[in-house]
Amino acid sequence: MEIKAWQIAQLINGKVVGDDNAVITGPSKIEEGKPGTITFLANPKYKDYIYTTQASVVLVSNDFKPEHEISTTLIQVDNVYLALSQLMEQFNSGISVRPQVASTAVVDDSVIFGDNVAVDDYVIIKPGVTIGNNTKIYGQVYIGDRVKIGADVTIYPGVKIYHNCEIGDRCVIHANAVIGSDGFGFVRDDKGNYKKIHQIGNVVIQNDVEIGSNTVIDRGSMGSTVIGAGVKLDNLIQIAHNVHIGNNTAIAAQAGIAGSTSVGKDCIIGGQVGIVGHIQIADGTMIQAQSGVASTIKKDGTKLYGSPAIEYQNYLKSYAWFKKLPELVAQLQALQNALDDVANSR
């Protein structure tokens, strides 16, 4: 693919500063830029690279002011990351799959396909499944009985979707994710042995959700586990039975949410966060990585940090004192010794 700087500027509503006809064949990182590539500067920590990069074009924000001479062409935009997202879509070739059902796929006769559906090699689709228009299903995917999948969905290799689950339109499910596995439900009998509580609910994933590789979303014990519209889940996340995640919430890798917890809309949850079961997290809550949330958060827009998590600024103040704890202990000990000396001198 070849595209010129002025064409890129039109695509992302930017302004060219430099060579309008600079030819771009692909993207690069700013510190590894090569002629013929386009890169970006959004994080100030990388600003020195803009003076040395060999990339032909660099995306910058409208308020960027160079401190030295720049040899590369710039495209100024309002939001660098948003422009980058639009641009990368043009360079994304993806994994190839033909718009047909592969001869090696095992598909029940009752399955209902929309138009232009692609089913790759060794896919298994069970009875009663419906699949919407333009959906792509890559190799070795398993789709259980009575699953409903919307239009323009992409399901990458190795995904497993258990029976009765529902996937909305324009969702992306990355390799080896599991949707609808049993929740962690057991009860001890009078002999102390664990007896399984069968999980008879399902998972409902609404429109425009993206789910990372090896993420697991358990089915409801009764009712549904619900992932709201626009939610973005990173890799290696555990979502337990009957959890509800509100629209446009983003959760980073290795987070875990225990059963029957409700997470509000527009929340941002960092990596390795743990959230206990049966609580509510208010809309717009932000939780720093590796925090542990053990109680309901009622106030919208709360910022949390620590384990157990407390208000973000309070945590920073507390930690500042915690780092000085050995010094403070030494000072207290010195005071105690001084008081002992005074007492002993009487």
Disulfide bonds with the S-S distance in Angstrom:
none
